[in-house]
Amino acid sequence: MTDQDDNTEGETSKPLDAVALMILDLLRQGGPDHSLSLADVARAFAEPRRKKSDPPEIWRRYMNAARQQALFLARSGRIVILRRGEPQDPKAPIKGLIRLGLPK
C-alpha cells in the first residue's frame, strides 16, 4: 500500500477524513492483532486538539465522527468491526460496544 492509498478513498480519489486517517494509523501502529474502541480513537483524535479551557471529557465530542468513519472504512474493506471478537457486517445495524481491527 502506498502513501497515496493511505490518503484516498479509492475510486473517487477523495482524501480520507482526519478521523479515518487516525483510525488507520492507530491500527497499523498496534499491529495485526491489535484492536481499538471508538473511545480510544476519539481520545487520540481529541488530545492534540485540546485547549487549556477544554473540559477533561472533550474527547466525547468526537465519538460520533469516530463511529461514522469506522463504518465508512469497514464498508470499504479497510478495517473490520468486531463485536464480542467476531467480525460484523458493516452494512447491517451494529449496536452495542464494538472494536475496530485490521482485516486478516
Summary of the structure (lengths in Angstrom):
residues: 104
radius of gyration: 13.8
end to end distance: 15.2
largest distance: 41.7
contacts: 257
relative contact order: 0.18
helix: 45%
strand: 13%
